[in-house]
Amino acid sequence: MSNASVHTGRHFLQIPGPTNVPDRVLRAMDMPTIDHRGPEFAQLGLDVIEGSKKIFKTRNPVIIYPSSGTGAWEAAIVNTLSPGDKVLMVETGHFATLWRALADKMKIEVEFVPGDWRHGVNPDDIEQRLAKDKQHAIKAVMVVHNETSTGVTSRIHEVRKAIDRANHPALLMVDSISGLGSIEYDHDGWGVDVTVSCSQKGLMLPPGLGFNAVSEKALAASKANNSLRSYWDWHEIIAANKGGSWPYTPATNLLYGLKEAVAMLLEEGLDKVFARHKRYSAATRAAVETWGLENLCLDPREYSPILTAVVMPDGHDADQFRKVTLDNFDMSLGSGLSKVKGKVFRIGHLGHFNDLMLMGTLAGVEMALDLAKVPHRKGGVMAAMDVLTGRGAASAQAKTAVA
C-alpha cells in the first residue's frame, strides 16, 4: 500500500495548472447532455462568448475550441501565417520553446532570440530587431506572457510599444495560457492581435477548452492567408457563433463551467483578482527569501503573480524534494521542466485560492525542506504571514509588484 492511499483530508494541488476547480464550477458542469443545436444551448453559447470577451478585455471575437492550449497555439499560426513566413520569438522558457517547435513543424521560419530562462522578453531587443527588418519579412512577434516553467511574466504592453516605435507591421501574438484570469491583461488596450489561452489555469476549469482572441488586423491577415485549415478556421466558427453554435460539436458541459467561472471572476472583480494574486506572490517570495533559497526569476518587474519557481541548493534534487512533499503531506508541487528539470520546484498560487490555502502550502514546503534535509532557515511561513496580514516591510511588495 502506498503512502498516498492512506492520506486523509483533501489533496493539495499546488502546481501552476491544472488548478483547483471550484465547487461552483463542478456543480455547473453537472448537467445532462442537451441538444447542441437547440435554443437552450444557443443561449449558453452566446453567454460564454460575451463573457469571455470581458475576461480578455476585447470587443472583438473570442474563438473557443474544444482543445488544449497546444491546439490554440496551432490555431493562431494556421489562421495568420503561411509556410515560409518569418516570425520573431523569444526563448523565455519551456513553453516558449514548445511554441517555437510547433511553428517549426508548420514550416514557419523562426528567428528565436536566446534567453537564460530567468528573464522575460526584452522590449528593447524586439524594437532593435524589427528596426533592422527594413523589408518587413517578419510577419509576427510571438511571445509568452507568463512563462509557467520559470515564474517570469513579460511586460506585454511594453512589447507592443516597442513594435510601434519600430513602425513595423508585424502581428503581436501572445500566449497568455497561464496568465489570463489571474494577471492583468488587456487584449484591446495593449494592442495584441492574437491572444492564446486555455481553460485549466486562471479560468479554474478542467483542461479541454482553448481560446483565440483576435483583433481586426488579425482577422484581415487570416482572410489573406492561404494556409490549409478546417477545424481551426476562425471564420467558420465566428459565423456559427453569431447564432450561439459551433460548426462542430462543442464541449457542452465545459461551457456550462466556463459560464460559471466567468461569473465568479466578475463577481470578485478582475482588479481584485489581480491584486489577490500579487499578494500571494509577494507572500511566497517572502517565505523563499527567509528560507535562504533563490527565486528563479531575477527581475523584480517580472515576478509572476501566479507561481514562484524556487531554485534548489547545489547537491539537492528538486524532484526528490517533491517526492518527499507528496509522500508526507499529500501535496503536489510543480516540477522543473526541460533545462531546469531537477533544479527547481514550482509553487502554484493561482485560481480558486485563498490565504489559508497559501499558508497550508508554505507550511508543507517548510516541513518538507526539513524532512528532505535541504539547507534552509526557519521562519518562511511566518514571513509570508506577515505579508498577508500587512505586517513587516515585505508586505509592501504585494502593493508594488508588477504584473
N, C-alpha and C positions, 0 to 999 in steps of 0.2 A: 504494500500500500504506500503510495507516495504521500509526502507531507502535505501537498496541495489538497489532497482529497479529504483531509480532516480539519481544514480551516473552518472556523465559524465566522459569522458576520459577512459583510459584503466585500468582494474583491476590490482592491484599489487599482483602478486602471489609470495610470498616470503617464501614459505615453502621449506624445503630441498628435494623436489621431490614429485610428478612430477614437472618438471621445465618448464620454458617458452620455447615454441617451436619456433625456428627462422622462419621468413617468407620464407627464402630459403628452409628450410626443408618442410614446409607446401606446398609450390608450387611443390616441388619434388614429394610429395606423391599424388598430384592432377593429377593422371594418370588413363587412362582407364584400366580396367582389361585385362590382357593378358594371354596367354597360359603358364601356369607354367611348361609345358613340352616342350615348344618351344625354338628355338635358341636365341631369344631376351632375354627371362628370364634366360637362361643358362649363358649368358654373365653377366647379373646383379648378378646372384648367385656367380659366380667366383670373380667378382669385390668386393662384400661385404665381402666375406670370406677372401680375401687377405688384404683388407683394415682393417678389424677387427684385424688381426694379428699385424698390425702396432700400433694400439692403445694399445693392451695388451703387446706389445713388446715380441712377440714369433714367432718362426719359425714352431711351432707345430700346430696341429689342433685347431681351434676355432669352437665349435659347436653352432649353432644358432637355438633356439627353438621359436615357436610361444607360448610364455608363459610369466608369470610374473617371478620375481626373486624367488618366492617360488618354482615354477616349476624347475628352475635352481638349487636351493638347493637340491631338491629331486633327480634330475638327477645326481648330484655329488655323492650322497650317494649310489643310487642303482647301479651305474656303478662300484663302487670301494669297497663297503662294503657288507657284508652278515649279516643277523640276528644273533645276538650273538657276533659280533665283538665289540671290545672295542675301544673307541676314547677318546681323551682329548680335552675338550672345556673350554672356559673361559667366565665368566659372565661379559661382558663389558657393557651390556645394554639390551634394549628391543629386539633388533633383534638377538643378540647372544642367548637370551633366547628362542626366537621363533625357531631358527635353532635347538637348543637343543631339543625342544618339537617335532619337525619333526623327528629328529633322534630317539627319544623315540618311536614314532609311527611306525618307521621302525624296531623296536626291536633291535636297536643298544644300547650297554651298554655304558653309558656316564659317564666319570669322569669329573664333572663340577666344575671348580675352582671358588669359590665365589668371587664376586667383589663388589665395592661400587658405581659403575656407574659413577665414577669421574676420573677413570684411565683406561688406556688401558692394553693390555696384558703385563705381566712382563716376559721378556725373561729368566731371571734367574730362575724363578719359573718353566717355561717349561723345562729348562735343568735339574733341580733337580728332577722333577717328572719322566722324561724319564730315567734319570740315575738309578733310583730305579727300573725301569721296566726291570729287567735282562732277563726275558723270552720273551720280545718284544710282550707282549699281546696287547699293544696299536698299533692299525693299522693306525691311522691318528691323526694329530693335526689339529683341525678345529677352526679357529679364524676369527673375523670380522676385516677388515682393517679400515674402517671408520664407527664408530657407529653413525648412523643417529639420534638416540634418545638422544644422550648425547653431541655430538660435540667433541668426542675424537677419535684421529687417532692413531692406534697401529703401532709400528715400525716392519713391517713385515720382513724386511731384517735382523733385529736382532733376530727375532724368528727363521728364517732359520739357522742363525749361532748357536743358542742355540741347535737346533736339531742336527746339525753337531757335536758340541762339545760333546754331549751325545753319539755320534756314534750310533744313533738309526735309524732304517729303516722306521719309520713312514712316511706316506704321509703328506705333508703340503697342507691343503685345506683352501682357503681364500675366504671369502665373501668381494668382492670389489664392491658391488652394488652401493653405493653412492660415491665411490672414483674414479672409473675408468673414465678417460677422464677429470678429474679435479685436481687430486692429483698425484704426481709422483708415477708411478707403473711400475714394470719391472718383468713380469712373468718368463721369462727365466733367467735373471740376478740374481734374488733373489731366484731362485731355488724353485719356487712354483709348486706344482704338479697339483692342480686344482684351477682355479680362477673362481668364480661365479660372474656374473654381470647381468644387465638388461638395458633396453633402456631409461628409463624416468628420468635419473639423469644427469650425465655429458655428456651423448651422445645426449641430447637435443631432444629426441623423445617422442612421446606419449608412455604410457605403452603398452606392448604387445610382446616384444622380450626378451628372456632370453639367457644367454651365459654360456658356459663352455669352458675355455681354459685349455688344458690338456698337461701334459708332457709325455714323453715316458714311464717313470716309472708308471704313472697313467694308461696309455693305457695297459701296461703289467698287472697291477693289475686288470683291467677290464676284460681282457681275461681269467684270472684265477678265476674270481669271478662268483659264480653260482646264484646270486640273480635274481629273475624273473624280467624281464623288456621287454618292447616292444617300446612304444612311446619314451622313454628316451634313448634307446640304442645308445651309441656313434657310434658303428661300422657300423650299418646300415646307419646312417646319413653321416659318413665320406665317406663311399663307394659311396653314391649317390652324395655327394658334389664334387667328382672328376670330374663330368660332369656338375657341376653347378646346380644340382637339389637336391630335398629332397625326402625321402621315403613317404612323405605325403604332403598335400597342405600347403605350407609355407605362411607366412603373406606378400604377394607380395608387397602391397603398402608401408608397413613399411620398407621393404628392399630398396625401392627407397629412402625413407627418410634417412635410415642408410647410404647409399652411399653418400648422400649429407652432412650429419653430419660429417662423417669421413673426407670428403674433406675440410670442414670448419676447423676442428681441425688441420689438416695437413697444411693447408694454413697459419694459425696463427703460427703454430709450437708448438709442445707439451710442450717444455720448457717454452715458453712464456705463454701458457695456465696455466701451473702450477704456474708460477710467478705471473700472474694476480690474481689467486685465493688467493695466500698468501697475496697480497696487500689488498684485500677486507677483509680477515680475520683480519689482523692487524688493519685496519681502524675501523672495527666493535668492536674489543676488546678495542680500544682506547675510543670509544664512551661509551661502557658499563662501563669501569673504571671511566670515567669522571662523568657519571650519579650516580656513587656510588653503582652500582649493582654488582653482583657476577657472574663470569663465572662458569658454572657447571664443566668444565674441570679444574683440579688442577695442572697438569704437563705441563709447557710451551713447552716441547718437543712434546706434544701430541695435541696441539691446532689444531682443524680441519680447513683446508683451505676452506671448503665448507659450514659450518654452525657454528653458535655460539648459544649455549644454555644458556639462561640467567635465573638466579635464582631470583624468586620474593621475596621481603621482607616479613617477617612474618606478617600474618594477611591479606595478599593480594592474591587473586586467579588469577592464570595465565590465566585461561580460560575466566574469566570475563574481564581481560585486553584485551585479543584477541578479544572479542566481541566488546568492545569499539573501538578498532582499525578498525575492519571490518565495523562497523556501520557508523563510522565517516569518514573514509579515504579509504574505499573500498580496504583494503589491508589484505591479508591472511598471518598470521604468523603460524609457526608450533606449534602444541600442545605438551604438556608433555605426555608421554606415560607410562602406567603401573605404576611403582614405583614413577615416578616423575610427574604424572598427576596432574594438578593444581598448581604444584610447579615451573615449568619452562615454558618459551616460547622459540621458536627456530626461529632464523633469518637465512633464507637460502640466501647464496650469491654465487651461482654456476651456471654453464652452460652458456647460452646465456645472458650475464650480463656485464654491464659496469659501469664506475664511477658515472655517473649521476643517474643510476638506484639505486646504493647503497646509494647515498646521499638522494634520494627521500624516500627510505626505512627507513633510520635512522631518517630523519625529521618526517616521520609518526609515528615512535616509540616514539620519544621525545614528540611530541604533544599529543599522546595518553597517555603517562605517566602522563602528566599534567591533561588531562581530567578525567582519572581514579583515580586521587588523589593518585598515587603511589609515595612514598617519593623518591626524586631524586634531583640531582644537574643539573643545566642548563649547556649547553656547549658541550654536547656529539657530536652533529653534527659538530661543529667547530673543535673538536679534531680529528674526522675522516677525515675532510677535510685537516687538517694539514698533516696527514699521506699520503693521496692521492697526495698531491702537493709537498711532500718532505720536509715540514716544521716541526720543532719540533722533540723532541727526540723520540717520538712514531713511527716516520716513519722508524726508524731502525729495528723495529720488522718485517716489511714486507720483509726485506732482510735476516733476520736471522731465521725466523720461520722455523720449521722442519716439512716437510710434513709427 
